[in-house]
Amino acid sequence: MWILPLVGYVGVVIGFGFLTLATASGLYYLSELVEEHTVLAKRVLVRLIQGIIGLQIIFLLVDRFPFWPTMLGVLAHIVYLGNMRRFPYVQLSDPLFLLSCGLVLLDHFVWFRYFSSAQQRAYTNMSSYYDSPTDMPTFTQIASYFGICVWLVPFALFVSLSASDNVLPTMGGNNSEAVGVGSGSEVNQKRGGGMFKSAVDGVLSVSGNFGSATGLKRSDDRL
């Protein structure tokens, strides 16, 4: 068969494209919700961080997860909680924010090594090729742990960064820089969209310019 595998590859590409567009649209909508309900978003994020810290302690006590990786995950979420002190305003040069970015990567690396080692030990202890490994988490369980306990809070904080564009000027010197102190037109431009929305709009603009340059899309006539 020659045609059917090609059709399968095309279907995978199209499906991946639709999945990417659906994810981007969902995140775009979530960023709008965070901008409109800042107080509720902060309350939900704080409760989420506290719940994940408690969940990691339960993993340590019940499922016998390793102590030091668990403490690293708890420390990372405590640092995430520290970023909520001035929510929704987040300064990208803040040492606490930079520490959060480093802990995300370190936490992912540590847990990835732990699950990889656990899987290798489980297969090594098999007495026969036809045996099934025992006490080894499945791919769904590992992916769920990474999604909830490692990446959920950092991803939520990333989406909520767009709310900082609507912060009103306060007595703090740094906060006034977030919305601008110049002319009214500059303030309106900065409050027009968030970080994530700006990224999505930039991608759409680049794709539109590429389509116009290649002739795939005809540019609109303007007066």
C-alpha positions as CSV (number, residue, x, y, z in Angstrom):
1,M,0.0,0.0,0.0
2,W,1.3,3.4,-1.0
3,I,-1.6,5.8,-0.9
4,L,-3.2,4.9,2.4
5,P,0.0,5.6,4.5
6,L,0.3,9.0,2.8
7,V,-3.4,9.8,3.6
8,G,-2.6,8.7,7.2
9,Y,0.3,11.2,7.4
10,V,-1.9,14.0,6.0
11,G,-4.6,13.2,8.5
12,V,-2.1,13.4,11.4
13,V,-0.9,16.8,10.2
14,I,-4.4,18.1,9.8
15,G,-5.4,16.7,13.2
16,F,-2.4,18.2,14.9
17,G,-3.2,21.6,13.3
18,F,-6.8,21.5,14.5
19,L,-5.6,20.5,18.0
20,T,-3.1,23.3,18.1
21,L,-5.7,25.9,17.0
22,A,-8.2,24.6,19.6
23,T,-5.6,24.8,22.4
24,A,-4.6,28.3,21.3
25,S,-8.2,29.4,21.2
26,G,-8.9,28.0,24.7
27,L,-5.9,29.7,26.2
28,Y,-6.9,33.0,24.5
29,Y,-10.3,32.7,26.1
30,L,-8.8,31.8,29.5
31,S,-6.6,34.9,29.3
32,E,-9.7,37.0,28.7
33,L,-11.4,35.5,31.8
34,V,-8.4,36.2,34.0
35,E,-8.4,39.8,32.9
36,E,-12.1,40.2,33.7
37,H,-12.0,38.4,37.0
38,T,-8.6,39.1,38.5
39,V,-9.6,38.7,42.2
40,L,-11.3,35.3,41.5
41,A,-8.3,34.2,39.4
42,K,-5.9,35.0,42.3
43,R,-8.1,33.1,44.8
44,V,-8.3,30.0,42.5
45,L,-4.6,30.0,41.9
46,V,-3.8,30.2,45.6
47,R,-6.2,27.4,46.4
48,L,-4.7,25.4,43.5
49,I,-1.2,25.8,44.8
50,Q,-2.2,24.8,48.3
51,G,-4.0,21.8,47.0
52,I,-1.1,20.5,44.9
53,I,1.3,20.9,47.9
54,G,-1.1,18.8,50.0
55,L,-1.4,16.3,47.2
56,Q,2.4,15.9,47.0
57,I,2.5,15.3,50.8
58,I,-0.1,12.6,50.3
59,F,2.0,11.0,47.6
60,L,5.0,11.0,50.0
61,L,3.1,9.3,52.8
62,V,0.8,6.9,51.0
63,D,2.5,6.0,47.7
64,R,6.0,6.2,49.1
65,F,7.3,8.8,46.7
66,P,10.9,9.8,47.1
67,F,11.5,12.4,49.8
68,W,13.9,14.9,48.2
69,P,12.1,15.2,44.8
70,T,8.8,15.6,46.7
71,M,10.4,18.4,48.9
72,L,11.7,20.0,45.7
73,G,8.1,20.0,44.3
74,V,6.8,21.5,47.5
75,L,9.5,24.2,47.5
76,A,8.7,25.0,43.9
77,H,5.0,25.6,44.7
78,I,5.9,27.6,47.7
79,V,7.9,29.9,45.4
80,Y,5.0,30.0,43.0
81,L,2.8,31.1,46.0
82,G,5.3,33.9,46.6
83,N,4.6,35.3,43.1
84,M,1.0,35.8,44.1
85,R,1.8,38.6,46.6
86,R,1.5,41.2,43.8
87,F,-0.8,39.4,41.5
88,P,-1.7,40.2,38.7
89,Y,1.3,42.4,38.3
90,V,4.4,40.2,37.6
91,Q,7.8,41.8,36.9
92,L,9.8,39.6,34.6
93,S,13.1,40.7,36.2
94,D,11.9,39.8,39.7
95,P,14.4,37.3,41.3
96,L,11.4,35.3,42.6
97,F,9.9,35.0,39.2
98,L,13.3,33.9,37.7
99,L,13.7,31.4,40.5
100,S,10.2,30.0,39.6
101,C,11.3,29.5,36.0
102,G,14.4,27.7,37.1
103,L,12.5,25.5,39.5
104,V,10.0,24.5,36.8
105,L,12.7,23.0,34.7
106,L,14.6,21.5,37.6
107,D,11.4,19.9,39.0
108,H,10.6,18.4,35.6
109,F,14.1,17.0,35.1
110,V,14.1,15.4,38.6
111,W,10.8,13.7,38.2
112,F,11.6,12.6,34.7
113,R,14.7,10.9,35.9
114,Y,12.8,9.3,38.8
115,F,10.1,7.8,36.6
116,S,12.6,6.7,34.0
117,S,14.7,4.9,36.7
118,A,11.6,3.3,38.1
119,Q,10.6,2.0,34.7
120,Q,14.1,0.6,34.1
121,R,14.2,-1.1,37.4
122,A,10.8,-2.7,36.8
123,Y,11.8,-4.1,33.5
124,T,15.1,-5.3,35.0
125,N,13.4,-7.3,37.7
126,M,11.2,-9.2,35.2
127,S,12.1,-12.9,35.3
128,S,10.7,-13.6,31.8
129,Y,10.0,-11.6,28.7
130,Y,6.4,-12.4,28.9
131,D,5.9,-11.1,32.4
132,S,4.4,-7.7,33.1
133,P,6.3,-5.3,35.3
134,T,4.9,-4.7,38.8
135,D,4.6,-1.5,40.7
136,M,5.3,0.6,37.6
137,P,3.1,3.6,36.9
138,T,1.5,3.7,33.4
139,F,2.0,6.4,30.9
140,T,-1.3,7.9,31.7
141,Q,-0.5,8.1,35.4
142,I,2.9,9.7,34.7
143,A,1.5,12.2,32.3
144,S,-1.2,13.1,34.8
145,Y,1.3,13.7,37.5
146,F,3.4,15.9,35.3
147,G,0.4,17.8,34.1
148,I,-1.1,18.4,37.5
149,C,1.8,18.5,40.0
150,V,4.6,19.9,37.8
151,W,3.2,22.0,34.9
152,L,-0.4,23.1,35.9
153,V,0.5,26.0,38.2
154,P,3.4,27.4,36.0
155,F,1.1,27.2,33.0
156,A,-1.7,29.0,34.8
157,L,0.7,31.7,35.9
158,F,1.9,32.1,32.4
159,V,-1.7,32.6,31.1
160,S,-2.5,35.0,33.9
161,L,0.4,37.3,33.0
162,S,-1.9,39.0,30.5
163,A,-4.0,40.5,33.4
164,S,-1.0,42.7,34.4
165,D,-1.8,44.9,31.4
166,N,-4.9,46.2,33.1
167,V,-3.4,47.0,36.5
168,L,-4.0,50.6,37.5
169,P,-1.1,52.9,38.5
170,T,-0.4,52.7,42.3
171,M,2.1,54.3,44.7
172,G,4.7,51.7,43.7
173,G,7.3,52.9,41.1
174,N,7.4,49.6,39.2
175,N,3.6,49.2,39.0
176,S,3.3,52.5,37.2
177,E,5.6,51.3,34.5
178,A,3.3,48.4,33.8
179,V,0.5,50.6,32.4
180,G,2.5,53.6,31.3
181,V,2.5,57.2,32.6
182,G,2.7,58.8,29.1
183,S,0.0,59.9,26.8
184,G,-3.4,58.4,26.8
185,S,-2.8,56.7,23.4
186,E,0.2,54.8,24.8
187,V,-1.8,53.6,27.8
188,N,-4.6,52.4,25.6
189,Q,-2.2,50.6,23.4
190,K,-0.6,48.8,26.3
191,R,-4.0,47.9,27.7
192,G,-5.2,46.5,24.4
193,G,-3.9,42.9,25.0
194,G,-1.9,40.6,27.2
195,M,1.3,38.7,26.7
196,F,-0.3,35.5,25.5
197,K,-2.8,37.4,23.3
198,S,-0.1,39.5,21.8
199,A,1.9,36.3,20.9
200,V,-1.2,34.8,19.2
201,D,-1.9,38.0,17.3
202,G,1.7,38.1,16.3
203,V,1.6,34.6,14.9
204,L,-1.6,35.3,13.0
205,S,-0.1,38.5,11.6
206,V,3.0,36.7,10.4
207,S,1.0,34.0,8.8
208,G,-1.2,36.5,7.1
209,N,1.8,38.4,5.7
210,F,3.3,35.2,4.5
211,G,0.1,34.2,2.8
212,S,-0.1,37.6,1.1
213,A,3.5,37.4,0.0
214,T,3.2,33.9,-1.5
215,G,-0.2,34.7,-3.2
216,L,-2.1,32.3,-1.0
217,K,-4.1,35.1,0.5
218,R,-5.1,38.3,-1.2
219,S,-4.6,41.4,0.9
220,D,-7.7,43.5,1.5
221,D,-8.1,46.7,-0.4
222,R,-7.9,49.7,1.8
223,L,-9.1,53.2,1.1
